[in-house]
Amino acid sequence: MFRHILYKLLRWIPSVLVVILVVYALLFFGAGDPIRLMFLRMPGDVAWNPERIAAMRHELGLDRTFLAQFTEYIWNLLHGNLGNSLLYQRSVNDMVKVAAPVSIQLALAAMVIMAILGIPLGVVAAVYKNSWVDHLIEGTALAFWAIPTYVAGPLLVIFLVRGLKLMSVPYGWEGLFSPKAIIPLIVLSLRPIAIIIRQSRSAVLEVMGEDYIRTARAKGISNYLVMSRHILRPVLTPIVTSLGLVIANMIQGNILLEVVFGIPGLGRLVAVSTIDADYPVVLAVVLIGSFLVMGTNLAVDILYPILDPRVRQTQVGGES
Amino acid sequence: MRRIYSVLSVLMVAVFVLSACGTPTAAPVEQPANPAPAATEAPAANAPAPAAAEQVLRIIHPAFDQNWSPMLGGGHVSRLYSLWWAAPMYFDAKGDIHPMVFTEWTPDENFTKWTFKIDPKAVFSDGSPITAEDVKGTWDLSAHPATGHARVDLFLSGVKGFAAVSKGEAKEMTGLVAKDAQTVEVTLGAPDPIFYQKIATNLIAPVKISQAKGEDGEQKLEWWRPENGVVVSGPFMPQSMDLDKGVITFVRNPKWFGPTPKLDKIIVTSVEDSQTAITMLENGEADIHTYIETPTLVKDLGLEFVAGPDMPKAQHFWLNVNAEPTNDINVRKALIMAINGADLIKASHPDGPDKLATMIPNAVPGADDPLYLPYPYDPEGAKAALAASKYGGPDKLPKLMMVGISYPAAEAAAQYIAEQWRQVLGIQTIDMKPQFDDYSGPDKANLQIYRDDVGTRVPDIVSYLQGSIYSTCGNAVNKMGGYKNSEVDSLLDQASVKGVDDPDRIKLAQQADRLFRDDFAFIPWDITPTSAFAMPWVKNAGRNIDWQIVEPWNVSIEK
C-alpha cells in the first residue's frame, strides 16, 4: 500500500506541472494584462497614461517574457512561496491559508450530509422500486438537481428571511456550527445529493439481483441483515468514487454559493481573481485543486480495500 | 458494516477537527505602537451629549476588496476615504470648496506656483501634526508606479517632475517643496488656475509618510492596517480589519481636528451579491451602500435611496471615429438621429431618477449653453444620412459591436438603441458584450461603440471636457478610437489658462463642446444623480462629486 501511494505521488508531480504550465499560459496570453484591465474597467475619469501603465507593469515584472515569469513562479513555488497578489499586494499564502480551510470544512460537512441522507434514500428507493416511494425520492432528487445554486441560494434567503421572517440574512462566516452556515450547507448539498441517491439506487438494484443475495434470503436471513451485511458493502465502492469526485469540486469552491453568502472560501477568492486576471491567486487555487483531485483519488484508493476485501485480495495478489 | 460506520465516524471527526482548527478565531486587536492617548482633559465645548443608544452605521460594500490603501485612487474602497482620511480641502454637495488640512491656498499671478498652508490644528490620530513633509511624501509616493494609484495623473500631472516620477525615473517631484512644517509650495509646468480644485479630494489625502514609505522608498505592504499601528487623519479610525471575511470596523478618532462625529462606530461589510445586499437593507440589517445599481433598485428601496443632486458625470455611448463603419460621419449621424432620447432614458431608467443627457458637460458652470443644439430625433434625416454614406444603406454595413454593456440599465439602453436602428435604419447585425476582452480576434480591434461615463471631480467645464474630448485623454484615445479635432484641443488649451472668474474660460469651453457636437461622435444618454444610497433613517449622508460622504462627522441614525 505504501509503495502504491508513493507511486501515485510520483506520477502526480509531472501532471501538476503540466496543469500549472497550461493555466499560466492561458492567463498570460489569454486573460489579459491585469494592470491594463484595471484601467480599462475603471470609470472613464481614470487617467490613461500609457507610460505610467508601462512603468507599473515594469515594477510588477509583467513586462518580462513568459519564460522568465514562469520560471520565477516555479522557483518561488518550490520554496513554498505562492507570490503576491498583483492587485492587492497581499501574500497569496496568507490569502489561501484562510480561504482553503473554510471551503474544506463546508465541503466535508456537505459530504457527510450527502452520505447520511443520500445513501439511505437511494437504498429505500431501490427496495421500493417502482412504487410511489421510489418515484417520490427520485423525483425530488431530480428537482433538486434542476435548481441551480445561484437560484436556490437567493430564493431560500428571500423565502426564509423576507417571507417567513425566520432569521436575518445569513451572510458572512462564523464557523461551521453557526446558524449562518445552515442555508449554505443546504444549498451546497442539495444538488449533489441527487447523484448519490441515484448512484445508490442503481448500485443496490444491481447487487440485489446477484445469486449470493438470493442465497442469503433463501437461508432465512432477515432483510435488514441482507441489506446491511451483503448489499451495502459492494454498493459503497462506486458511491465512494462519486463522493470523491463531488468533494473535489466542492472544495475548489462553489463560487456562486460563496459570493451569495459572503463565505470567505476559495470560490470567492478565485471569482474576483479570475475577473481581474490576478495570476498568482488563480494559480494558487488551481494548485490546491490539483492537490485535492490527487488527494481524493488517493483517499478513494485507500478506502476501496477497506470497503471491499476482494479489492484488497487483488492488490495483495498483484504485489506478490 | 462496522467498518462502514468507522469510516463515516472518522469522516465526521475530521470535519469537526478541521472546523475547530480552521475557523478563524477573532484575533485580539493589537494595540498600535503609539496608541492615541485617551482624552483626559475636560470635555470640549462641542462634545455631544451622551446618546441613549450607540450610533452604529452599517455600510454594505459591494466588492471583496483586499487592499484598503489610501493611495489606491480608485475602486469602491476609494469611496469611503472621507471616513478615515482628511482631504487637503473638500467639496460639499453644492460644489463649494471648504478647507480641511489646508486652510489657505494662494497662486502667483501666472497660476504656475501655488502655496498651501496647513492648519496648525491638523493632526493624526496619535496626536502628531500633519506636516508639509507628510503632504509632499504622500504625493510623491502616490506618483510612483509601484504604488498603483489609479488617478494621480488627474490631480498632480501638472506638477513639475511628475512625469519622471510617474515613469519610475525619479522618486520625488521637483515641483513639490516643503517650505516649512506647515507650508507646501507647488510649482506647475504650465499655468493652471484650478489646480487648487484638483487637489481638493480625499484621493490624495496626506498620510503619515514615515508609516507608509519603506526603506526602499516604496509603499510598505499593508501599512494601513490597524494591526500595523496605522495612524489616520479623518473623523474615524479603523479598529479592526478582517480582509478575509471582508469586515472592517471604524471607531471615532479621538484626535480628529474637526467637529465631533455623531456616530460612535461604523461597520463596513463586503457583500458582493446585490440581491443579498438589498435584502439586508430592506430588513434593516444595514443602513447604507457604498454603491449599488440594479434594475429594480427604485422599486426595492424607494426613490429616496437613489435620488440626489446631479453630479458632473454622465454615461454615454461613444462612437469609434476610426473603425468601420463609424469612421463615416454620415453613418454616425444616422445612428445618432435614429435615437429618441426621451424613450432611451425611459427604457433604461423607467422608475427614475436618472435624467437624459443632451450634451457632455452637466452640473458645472457653463453647462447651460443656449447656443448648443441637442441632437434631434429625426428618423427621416437618419435614413437620408445612411443613404448618403459610402455604404448607401444597411445591407453593406459591417456588424456593429457594442461594449460596456455590463449592467442592467446599460443592457436596456443598448437593446433600445439596437431596436431603433433595426426599425429606423434596417440594421440587423448588432452585437453587445460587457467587457472589451469578451471580444476576440479581429473584432477586438474594430469595436465601434463604447458605453462609458465621463465627468469631472471639480466644478469646472474645462476640466470636464479635457477628460472627455481632448485628443490625448483616455476617452478620446480608447473609446473614440483616437478622436482628434485640433480646433477642439486648441480651444480647450486656451480656456485652461484663463482664471476661474474669467468669462472667456467658459465661452471657449462651450465653443469646443459645440464643435465636438458637430463631429457626431457620441450618443448622449444618462446623467447620474449623486445618490447617497442611504436608508431613510440615515441623516446627512449626502455625497460630493468625488463620491465621498461629504461630512461623515455629521452622519447620524434616527430610527
Interface residues (C-beta under 8 A of the other chain):
Chain A: A31 G32 I35 L37 M38 F39 L40 R41 M42 P43 G44 D45 V46 A47 W48 N49 E51 R52 A54 A55 M56 H58 E59 L60 N84 S85 L87 Y88 Q89 R90 M95 V98 A99 P101 V102 I104 Q105 L108 A109 M111 V112 A115 I116 P154 V157 I158 V161 R162 S168 V169 Y171 G172 W173 E174 G175 L176 F177 S228 R229 L232 R233 L236 V259 V260 F261 G262 P264 R268 V272 L303 I306 L307
Chain B: M1 R3 I4 V7 L8 L11 M12 A14 V15 L18 S19 C21 G22 T23 P24 A63 F64 D65 Q66 N67 G74 G75 P145 A146 G148 A150 R151 V152 D153 L154 S157 A163 S166 K167 G168 L221 E222 L243 D244 K245 G246 V247 T269 S270 V271 E272 D273 Q275 T276 T279 M280 E282 N283 E285 K313 Q435 F436 D437 D452 D453 V454 G455 T456 R457 G467 S468 C473 G474 N475 V477 N478 K479
